[in-house]
Amino acid sequence: MEWLIDKILKVLFGSVYLPALLLNELMFRFGKNRIAVGFANDHFEGNPKQIFLFLNNSIRCYWVTNDRHTLRELRNKGFEAYYYWNPGTRLLRPSAWVVSHPNRIPLKRKTCLWIHTHHSIPFKAVLNSSLLEDMSQYDIHFLTADMVRDHFRDKVKVDEETLKVVGQPLVDPLIRDNFVRADILRVVGLDSGKKTVLYAPTWSHDFEDPHKKSLFPKKWAQSQEGLLEEICRFIEGMGLNFIIRLHRLADMWWSDEFDKLIKKSTNVIKMSSASHPDSAPYLSVADVLVTDYSSIANDYIVLNRPIIYLEPDYELFEDGFVVPPSFRAGDIVNNKEEFFAAVVNSLEDPQKYSARRKEIAARLHIGLDGKSTERAAQVILENIERR
């Protein structure tokens, strides 16, 4: 009964925007410009965001989201956006749907191009059958480099004709240096005069046991609260900012006790990818990234700044690799003492792994020129024109 009530409430909320959807769709169908591109994603971030902002200047673009905060954000910015549960989304007939996760399109009936931009360059390979079935429905897959394309062609068995190597639009703003450091840090309440360490671990990748992973590696043989308190003291003593940015599926690791501990430090904050979905601004202000096997390292590497990798507690690569562990260009640490030393070394000698980072970045990202978005947009428009 609860699920039915929840669904009814979602449809009622979506229906608030039904008149605007009907009017926009009517004007489009009788207008001169017959090209429209729909974007479907929970949050306004990543590769779809960059492509949307680029194409929206010349053709009709709209965004369909399952997140109410995202919907309000987009509409406040003057963009055409709708709630996933709006009954009118079934009437939308774009020339193409663009997503970063393969199961987000609201209209299951395939009447146009389906374009999958992928949301990351992962270390791990995931070959589960449901993902493969979803991916097989797409006409185009945007990939970042030849080695990633080879993985999807040879291991995932995706039709090579659908694989388009364009680069990664989400890192374009990082390459072009589009962010103002002082503004970003001021908004989150941190001192822009201090060096900033960003801690961004991934989640457990286990839906049945999300607590399989913890805030810090369990093998460090100390309570998680004790580790956090000690790390906060270290950060404070070093005069650094510390941003803890958790994956939204890892928020369950966070506790009231953690909140109390970080509130004792004026330069330590916690955020989630649910509340701060766009990682690019926080990557741009980080002088050092600390992660484990999160794909965020493969985004940050375009900045050629130090990365510290926490060796994971357990093996998560049963399906093989997209990006091999050898592509970790930085200190790999196994305990808190090694972690503290790595932070100090990274700040004192940020160029230590510079040559290796550049080499890896060039393997992972074709054309580090800040023009991946333009290449992706060109492929979309060319394929729409051919249909």
N, C-alpha and C positions, 0 to 999 in steps of 0.2 A: 504493500500500500504506500509506503514511504517513497519508493522509487517513482510511483505514478504521480504523487503530489509534487515531487521534485521536478519531474518532466513538465507537468502542467504549468508550474511557476516559471520554468525556463521559457516555455513557449509564450506565456503572457508577457514576460519581460522583452522577449524578442519582438513581439508584435507591436511594441511601442514605436519601433522604427519601420514598421511595415509600410505606412503611407509614403515615406521618403523613398523606400526601395522601389515601390511600384511606380512612382513618378519618375525616378531616375531611369528605370528600365524602359518605361514607355518612351521617354525622350530619346533614349539611346536607339531604340529599334526604329524610330522614325527619323532619326538624325542622319547627317551625312557621314560622320565618322563611325564606321561599323566595326572597329577593332576595340575590344575590351579585354583586359587581363585581370583575372581574379586571383587573389592571394589568400591562402588559408593557413593560419598559424595561430597558436594560442597567444603568443607574445609578439610585439613589434620589435624584432631583433634579427640578427643573423643575415644570411644571404638574401632571404626574401625582402627584408627591410631595405637593403641597399638597391636591389633591383626595382622595388616599388618606387622609391624616391626618384630614381633615374627615369623610369618610364612614365611616371605620373605627370611629368612636365609636358608630355606630347600626346598621350592617349588616355582613355578612361581606365582607371585602375580602382579597384575596391578591395577591401580587406575583410575577411570573415574570421571571427575569433570566438573561442569558447570561454574567454576570460573577460569579465565585465570591466575590470580596470583598464585593460587594453582597449576595449571598445570606447570607453569614455575618453581615454588619452587621444585616440585617433580622431574622434569626432571633435574634440576640443581644438585639435590642430587644423580642423577644416577638411580632413580627408573623408572620403566616402567609406564607411565601415558599417558592418552589420554583425549582429549576434548570430552565432551558429544555429540557434534554435528559432530564428525568425522563420515563419512559414514561407515567407517570400523568397528565401534562398533557393527554393526548389524551382523558381522561375528564372533564375539567373542563367544566362547563356553566354559566358565569356568565350573569347577565341582560345583562351588557354587558362588552365589553373596552375599556379606556382606554389609549391610547398617546400618545407625543409624536413618534414616527417611524412612518410607515405600514407598515413591513415587520417589525414585532416580534411580532405575535401568533403564539403557538406552534401554534394550531389553525387551519389554513387553511380548514377547512370552516366556512362561515358559518352559525351557528345562533342568533345573538343580535345585539344592537346592537353596532356597531363605532363607537367614538368617538375622533376624532383631535383631540388638544389643541394640536397644533403646538408646536414647541420654541423658537420665537423669532419676532421681527418683523424679517425680514431686509431689508437694503437691496436686495440683488440678487434678481432674479426667476429662477427655475429652471423651465424648461418642458420638461424632458426627458420622453420618452414613458413610461419605466418609473415615474417618480414620479407622473405623471398617472394611469396605470393603477392603481397602488396606492391613490391618494387616492380614485378613483372608487368604490371598494368600501365607503367609509365612509358610515354613516347620518347622522352629525353631525360637523361641524367647529367647534371652538371658536376664535373669532377675537377679537382685542383691540379692534377699533374699526371704524367704518363704512368708512374708507378702505381698510383691509385686506380687509374683506369685498368691497368693490367690485372690488379687484384679482382676487380668486379667482373672483368671478362673471363679470367681463368679460374677463379675460386668460387665466385658467386654465380657464375654462368649467366650473366646478363648479356643480352644481345649487343654486340660491339657497335652496331649501327646507332644505338640509342645513347652511347657514351660520348659526351662532348667535354673535352678538356678546355676549360675557360679560365681557370684560376678560382680564387675564393673571394667573392665580393665583400664578405664581412670584414676582411683585413684591409680593404682599400683605404678606409679612413685612418688606419694606423700607419700605413705606408705614406699617405699624403699628409700626415700630422695635422689632422683636422680638429684636435681637441686642445682646450685651454686648461692646463694642469691646475692652476690656482682655482679656477671656477669649479672644477669637478670635486676637488678636495674640500673646498669651502662648503659645498652643498651637503656633503656627508659629515661635516664637522671636524675635519682634520686640518692640521697645520701644513700649508703648502711649502713651508721652508724646511720640512723634514723629509728625509729619504723614506720611501714607502715600500713595504714588503706586502705582497698580495699572496694570501694562502688560499688556494682553490683546489681542494681535493675533489675527486669524483665520488659517485655513490657506489653502493655495493654491487650493482648489476645482478642482483638476486631478488626477484619480487617475493619469493617465499621467505627469505630471511634477510630483510633489509638491515638488520643489526649485525650482520656478518662482518660489516666494516664499522669502524668507529671514527671519531673526530681525528685522532692521531693513531698511528699503528699500535695495535694491542701488544705487539712483541717488545715495545719499549719498556714493558714491565713496570708500569706505574699507573695509578688511577688517572683517568682522563681529566678529572678536575685538577689533580695535582700537576699534570703536565701543562694544562692550560695556564694555571697560575704561575708556574715557573717560566713558561714562555713569555707571558705578559711582563713579568719582572725583567727578563732579559731584554725584551723590546724597549721597555721603559728606560733601562740602564743604557741602552745604545742610542737613545734619543730618536727612535724611529716611529713611523706610523705602521700599524699592522691592520690590514683588512682581511677578515675571514669571510670568504664568499663561498657558501655551500651550494651545491646542486640542490634544486628544490626537492628531489627525492631523498636527500640526505638531511633535511630539516629535522627529521625525527631523532637524529643524534643529539640535537641541541636541547639543553635543559635550562630550567630556571637557575640552577646553580652556576651554569656557564655564564648566564646573563649577569648574575651578581659579581662574578669574578672580573669580567671585562669592564664593568662599570667603575671598577676601582682605578682603571687607567683611562686617561683622557685621550690617548692616542691609539686605542684599540676599538674597532667596531666590527660588528657582524652583520652581514647581509645575505640574502638568498637570491638564487636565480629566479625565484618566483616574484620577489619584490623588486629586484634589479635585473631584469632579464637580459639586457644588452651588456655584454661583458666588455666590449671595446673601450668605453671610457675608462674603466678601471684597469684594463691592461695598459692603456696609454700612460697612466700616472705611476705605474709600478716600476720601481727601480730593480726589484728582484721578484720573480715569480717562484712560489713554492707550491709544488703539486705532487701527484703520485704518478698515475698512468692516465690522467685526464687528457682529453684531446685539446684542452685549452693551451697546453704547452706548444702544440703545433700551430696555434694562432699567434701566440706571443713571440714565437721564434723569429717572425719577420722583423721585430724591433732590434734584434741582436743584443739583447740584454740578458743578464744572468738568470739561469733557471736552476732550481734545486729540486731534486726528485727524491721523495720518500719511498724507499723500497717497500712494495706492498706486502701485506701479511700472508697472502695466499695467491695461488695461481688462478688467473682469470682468463687465460688465453687458450682454452681448450680447442677453440676453433681456428687457432693460428693467428696470424697478424695481418693487419693492413700496413701499419708502420712498425717495423721491428724495434725491440727494446734497445738495440744498438744506436737508435736515433735519439737517445736521451743525451743531449749535449750539455752536461753540467755535472755538478757533484751529486752522487747517488748516496744517500745517507741511510743508516740502519739504526740509529739511536739518537737521543736528544743531544748528546755531546757532539756527535758529528754534525747534527743540524745547526747548533750554535756556531760551530767552527765554519760551516759552509756559508752562513749568513755573513759573518765577518769577512771571510775570504772573497765573497762575491762583491761586497761593497768596496773592499780595498783593491781588488784586481778584477774589475768587471770584464776585461778583455781576455781573460784566461782561456775561455772556450770560444772566442769570437770566430776564429777561422772555421771551426767545426760547425758552429751555429749557421754561418753563412752557407756552408756546403749543404747542410740538411734543409735549410729554408729553400734553397734552389731546387732540391729534389722534390719537396712537398708542394711548392707553389710555382706554377708556370708563370713566367712574366711578372716578376716582383716590381711592377710599374704603376700600381694603383689603378689599373684599368680593367680589372676582372669584371666589374659591373657592366662596363660598356660591352665587353665581349659577350657576356651572358644575354644582355638586352638585344644585341644584334642577332644572336641565334634564335631568340624567341620571335622576333619580328620576321626574320627570314622564313621560319617554319610556318608561321601563321599565313604569310603571303603565299606559300606553296600549296596550302590546303584548298 
